[in-house]
Amino acid sequence: MKFFDRVLAVGALIYAALFLSVVAQKKGLFSSDMASWVQAFGSIAAMWVAYSLARVASRENDRRRREDQIAVTAAAIELVVEIVSVFDDARETFESSERLGQERFAVAQKAIDRFPYASVRDTVVISALRRAENAFAFFEPRYETFMSANDRNSPKARRAMDKMIGCSTEARSALQELNAFRNGLRRADLPPLWQLLGQGWDMWKRGKPTD
């Protein structure tokens, strides 16, 4: 039986006991002192039931809010994964004459345009999304500059390469931040020790070098 159901059952028993005590007092089965004690106990118990129900309702609201946050964060993670995937695909063409098609960038841009930003409430998610999107916006023109260069070791081409590396690093950092935030939401209902261990794991992963 869930806690909410138990509280309702206890509450029902308390109100039944109060009702029976009143009836018993009127029938002369209880002394007035005994009935007063029963009613006092029932009043205290009734306040406990009211408090417990409010607490359960608050926890349920928190749980639903976290579920919404997790869903939005998961969607943000999918978007940033798509952006990072574009960067990885582009990197594979650096040593060849083939270019990444414009349609590949267009697919990612369409995903950015269609993202439900109005549903995002967490500043962590908003910040990570903006960082990844800015990285994407800066990446494509640098990619064109690099791929159009006759000499890819020229200063201009090297600057474009450095900018692309910075864009990729920024997007991957945003992705790590989103994953850590989602993990924190998932751990909210766990005991404190498990939450602490999970936070330590996230810190260790963020400290690992990325490719």
C-alpha positions as a printed Julia matrix, in Angstrom:
211×3 Matrix{Float64}:
   0.0    0.0     0.0
   1.38   3.43   -0.94
   2.0    6.1     1.68
  -0.86   8.19    0.32
  -3.27   5.27    0.65
  -2.06   4.56    4.17
  -2.66   8.16    5.2
  -6.19   8.04    3.81
  -6.86   4.77    5.64
  -5.57   6.18    8.93
  -7.58   9.32    8.4
 -10.74   7.32    7.81
 -10.14   5.33   11.0
  -9.57   8.51   13.0
 -12.77  10.14   11.81
 -14.65   6.93   12.44
 -13.26   6.82   15.99
 -14.26  10.44   16.58
 -17.75   9.77   15.32
 -18.11   6.67   17.47
 -16.81   8.51   20.54
 -19.43  11.21   20.12
 -22.14   8.6    19.69
 -20.84   6.62   22.69
 -20.82   9.72   24.87
 -24.4   10.53   23.99
 -25.4    6.96   24.71
 -23.65   7.12   28.06
 -21.12   4.43   27.13
 -18.15   6.75   27.71
 -17.54   9.16   30.52
 -17.15  12.76   29.5
 -13.45  12.68   30.43
 -12.83   9.6    28.3
 -14.68  11.12   25.37
 -12.68  14.34   25.7
  -9.41  12.41   25.61
 -10.53  10.51   22.52
 -11.57  13.7    20.79
  -8.3   15.44   21.7
  -6.3   12.53   20.35
  -8.44  12.47   17.24
  -7.92  16.2    16.66
  -4.14  15.81   16.84
  -4.26  12.82   14.54
  -6.5   14.72   12.13
  -3.92  17.52   11.93
  -1.25  14.91   11.21
  -3.38  13.49    8.41
  -3.9   16.96    6.91
  -0.16  17.67    7.08
   0.7   14.29    5.55
  -1.74  14.76    2.69
  -0.28  18.21    1.95
   3.21  16.71    2.03
   2.23  13.93   -0.33
   0.66  16.44   -2.72
   3.82  18.58   -2.62
   6.02  15.57   -3.35
   3.79  14.55   -6.25
   4.0   18.06   -7.73
   7.78  17.99   -7.35
   7.94  14.58   -9.03
   5.86  15.75  -11.99
   7.92  18.9   -12.33
  11.12  16.83  -12.37
   9.65  14.53  -15.01
   8.91  17.56  -17.19
  12.42  18.88  -16.6
  13.95  15.52  -17.5
  11.9   15.34  -20.72
  12.93  18.84  -21.81
  16.57  18.2   -20.9
  16.52  14.94  -22.87
  15.27  16.85  -25.92
  18.06  19.41  -25.44
  20.61  16.61  -25.22
  19.36  15.13  -28.5
  19.76  18.52  -30.17
  23.3   19.04  -28.91
  24.22  15.46  -29.88
  23.08  16.32  -33.42
  25.28  19.42  -33.42
  28.3   17.47  -32.16
  27.61  14.82  -34.79
  27.8   17.47  -37.53
  31.18  18.6   -36.19
  32.43  15.0   -36.16
  31.24  14.42  -39.72
  32.94  17.61  -40.84
  36.21  16.62  -39.16
  36.32  13.43  -41.23
  36.54  15.56  -44.4
  39.48  17.7   -43.27
  42.05  15.45  -44.91
  40.1   14.91  -48.15
  38.78  16.95  -51.04
  35.21  16.02  -50.25
  33.04  18.48  -48.38
  30.23  17.94  -45.98
  27.04  18.64  -47.89
  25.02  21.73  -47.09
  22.04  19.49  -46.39
  23.89  18.09  -43.37
  24.14  21.54  -41.84
  20.56  22.28  -42.9
  19.23  19.25  -41.0
  20.88  20.41  -37.8
  19.68  23.98  -38.32
  16.14  22.74  -38.8
  16.37  20.82  -35.53
  17.54  24.02  -33.81
  14.7   26.05  -35.3
  12.08  23.51  -34.28
  13.24  23.08  -30.69
  10.51  24.0   -28.15
  12.41  26.76  -26.36
   9.23  28.02  -24.7
   9.11  24.86  -22.58
  12.62  25.36  -21.17
  12.64  26.84  -17.67
  16.01  25.79  -16.28
  18.83  28.28  -16.72
  21.36  25.43  -16.96
  19.58  23.99  -19.99
  19.09  27.39  -21.59
  22.76  28.29  -21.15
  24.01  24.95  -22.53
  21.71  25.19  -25.54
  22.85  28.72  -26.36
  26.49  27.71  -26.14
  26.0   24.75  -28.48
  23.93  26.81  -30.94
  26.5   29.61  -31.01
  29.2   27.03  -31.64
  27.18  25.67  -34.56
  26.61  29.16  -35.99
  30.35  29.94  -35.88
  31.44  26.51  -37.14
  29.94  26.44  -40.65
  31.59  29.61  -42.06
  34.95  28.52  -40.61
  34.47  25.14  -42.21
  33.86  26.76  -45.6
  36.93  28.95  -45.15
  39.12  25.98  -44.31
  37.84  23.72  -47.09
  38.12  26.51  -49.69
  41.74  27.26  -48.84
  44.26  26.25  -51.49
  46.85  25.8   -48.78
  45.33  24.3   -45.62
  48.5   25.11  -43.73
  48.16  28.8   -44.42
  47.58  31.15  -41.45
  44.02  31.8   -42.57
  43.22  28.08  -42.8
  44.9   27.38  -39.46
  42.88  30.11  -37.77
  39.72  28.61  -39.2
  40.79  25.18  -37.91
  41.46  26.57  -34.43
  38.02  28.18  -34.39
  36.38  24.9   -35.41
  38.22  23.03  -32.66
  36.99  25.63  -30.18
  33.4   25.24  -31.43
  33.58  21.47  -31.06
  35.02  21.74  -27.55
  32.29  24.19  -26.52
  29.5   21.96  -27.84
  30.91  18.9   -26.1
  31.19  20.85  -22.85
  27.54  21.88  -23.17
  26.59  18.25  -23.76
  28.41  17.13  -20.62
  26.66  19.86  -18.63
  23.24  18.77  -19.86
  23.93  15.11  -19.06
  25.09  16.02  -15.56
  21.98  18.15  -15.01
  19.68  15.35  -16.15
  21.46  12.86  -13.9
  20.99  15.22  -10.98
  17.25  15.37  -11.66
  17.06  11.58  -11.82
  18.87  11.27   -8.5
  16.56  13.69   -6.67
  14.49  10.86   -5.16
  17.49   8.78   -4.09
  18.91   8.68   -0.54
  21.49  11.42    0.21
  24.44   9.01    0.09
  23.56   7.84   -3.42
  23.07  11.45   -4.51
  26.55  12.3    -3.22
  28.11   9.32   -5.0
  26.34  10.27   -8.22
  27.6   13.85   -7.99
  31.14  12.56   -7.52
  30.77  10.36  -10.6
  29.6   13.32  -12.7
  32.52  15.45  -11.5
  34.96  12.68  -12.42
  33.47  12.34  -15.91
  33.59  16.09  -16.51
  37.24  16.03  -15.52
  38.12  13.39  -18.12
  39.77  14.68  -21.32
  37.55  14.68  -24.41
  38.57  13.74  -27.91
